[in-house]
Amino acid sequence: MLTEYRLQSQPGPVTDKALEQIIFRASLGIMQSLAPYPAAQRVALLPSVVRFMLAAFLEETAAKEG
């Protein structure tokens, strides 16, 4: 997700539509990383994985903006 965001933000601000697409593509990676786990564990782990992803994204954007 961060790589896509960095690429999109190079020419200028990221539009809402581009950010939506970045998040959509990142969700596929999240679901694939949880695929080996049983369904009940995936449901339990998903909020934590999303929180980590969001925290990393916010840290990156905050660092970039100064």
N, C-alpha and C positions, 0 to 999 in steps of 0.2 A: 504494500500500500504506500509506504513512504517513497519508494522508487518512482512509482507512477505520479505521486504528488509532486516530487521534485522535478520530474520531466515536464509536467503540465505547468508548473509555476515559473519555469525559466523565462518564457517570453513575457510574463506579466501575471496579474492576479488570476486565480483559478475561478472560473464561473461556477455557479451553483450546479449547472448541468454536468460539468466536468467532475466536480467533487462527488456528485451522486454516482457517476460511472466508476470513479475510483473506488468508492466504498462498495459498490456492487461487485466489482472484480475481486476486491479483497475478501469479501464474504465467501467466495468460492474456496479460497485458500484455507480459510478458517474451517469450513465444513470438511474439506479434505483432510485436514490435520486431525479432526475428531472422528473420522470415519472408522478407525480401528476399534474404537470403544463401543460397548453396547449402548443401545438407545438411551437407557436410563442415565448412564454416565455422561453421554453427550449432552443431555438436557441439563444435567448438574454442572458440567464444565463450561458450557457456552457463555454464561454471563461473565465468568472470570476471564475467559479468552477475549471477549469483546472489550472488557474494561482495560486489559493490557494493551490491546490494539489502539483503543481510543487514547489512552495515556501516552503511548509512544507517538501517536500522530500529533497530539496537542503539544508535547514537548518539542517536537520537530518544528511545528509551525511557530511556536513562541520563540524559539531560538533564531529562526529565520527573520522574524519581524523585529528582533532586537530586544 
